[in-house]
Amino acid sequence: MIKIEAIVREEKLEDVKAALNKIEVTGITVFQVMGCGVQKGYTELVRGQQVDYALRPKVKFEIVVSTEEWADKTIKAIQEAAYTGSVGDGKIFAYDLRSVMRIRTKETGTQAIN
């Protein structure tokens, strides 16, 4: 099992959801998060004062898939949907998941996520 975490621009939320739905990945968790990378935030003029914002709003997806094949398909779908070509498009992380349990049925492993 593989857990995929993707941090993308807020405005790409619906595009990524649609891409995941198209490949029939339905088990997702979505968070509103703040962060920065290469962009290092931004500066705005507020009431005549320059204000530096170090963190930018982003959306984080968490998805668990059963195989490497599904991980590859999921990562490709997210990358294509979130891509703008500009700094700040986000990051995708994938790592092995040791165990999963469905609380209601006590199923474990891939049975718990299918």
C-alpha positions in Angstrom: 0.0 0.0 0.0 1.2 3.5 -0.8 0.2 6.8 0.7 0.3 9.8 -1.7 0.3 13.3 -0.4 0.0 16.2 -2.8 0.2 19.9 -2.0 -1.2 22.0 -4.8 -2.5 25.5 -5.5 -6.0 26.3 -4.1 -7.4 27.1 -7.5 -6.5 23.6 -8.7 -8.7 21.8 -6.1 -11.6 21.1 -8.5 -9.2 20.1 -11.4 -7.4 17.6 -9.2 -10.6 16.2 -7.8 -12.0 15.8 -11.3 -8.8 14.1 -12.5 -8.9 11.6 -9.6 -12.6 10.9 -10.2 -11.9 10.2 -13.8 -9.4 7.4 -13.0 -11.8 6.2 -10.3 -9.8 7.1 -7.2 -12.5 8.0 -4.7 -10.9 7.7 -1.3 -9.4 11.1 -0.7 -8.9 13.4 2.2 -8.5 17.1 1.5 -7.0 19.8 3.8 -6.6 23.5 3.6 -3.0 24.3 4.5 -0.5 27.1 4.4 3.1 26.8 3.2 6.0 28.1 1.2 8.8 26.8 -0.9 10.8 28.5 -3.6 8.2 31.3 -3.7 9.0 32.5 -0.2 5.5 34.1 0.1 4.5 37.4 -1.3 4.1 41.1 -0.5 0.9 43.2 -0.7 0.0 46.8 0.0 -2.7 46.9 2.7 -4.0 50.3 3.7 -0.9 52.0 2.5 1.4 49.6 4.4 3.6 46.9 2.8 2.7 43.6 4.3 4.9 40.4 3.8 3.1 37.1 3.8 5.5 34.3 4.3 3.0 31.5 3.8 0.7 30.9 0.9 -2.7 29.1 1.0 -2.5 25.6 -0.5 -4.6 22.4 -0.7 -3.3 19.1 0.5 -4.7 15.8 -0.8 -4.0 12.5 1.0 -4.8 9.3 -0.9 -4.0 5.6 -0.1 -3.7 3.2 -3.0 -3.2 -0.6 -3.0 -0.4 -1.0 -5.7 2.5 0.7 -7.5 0.4 0.7 -10.6 -2.4 2.7 -8.9 0.2 5.0 -7.3 1.7 5.8 -10.7 -1.7 6.5 -12.2 -2.7 8.7 -9.3 0.5 10.7 -9.3 0.3 11.2 -13.1 -3.3 12.4 -12.8 -2.5 14.9 -10.0 0.6 16.2 -11.8 -1.3 16.8 -15.0 -4.3 18.4 -13.3 -2.2 20.7 -10.9 0.4 21.8 -13.5 0.5 25.5 -14.5 4.2 25.7 -15.3 4.8 28.4 -12.7 6.7 28.4 -9.4 4.3 27.2 -6.6 2.6 24.4 -8.5 3.2 22.1 -5.5 4.7 18.8 -4.5 3.7 15.2 -4.5 5.0 12.7 -1.9 4.6 8.9 -2.0 5.7 6.5 0.6 5.0 2.9 1.8 2.2 2.4 4.3 2.8 -0.2 7.0 -0.8 -0.9 7.9 -4.4 0.2 7.4 -7.6 -0.9 9.3 -11.2 -0.1 8.5 -12.6 0.7 11.9 -16.2 -0.5 11.2 -15.3 -4.0 9.9 -11.8 -4.4 11.3 -10.6 -5.3 7.8 -6.9 -4.7 7.3 -4.5 -4.2 4.4 -5.8 -3.6 0.9 -9.3 -4.9 1.9 -9.6 -1.9 4.2 -9.0 0.6 1.3 -10.9 -1.0 -1.5 
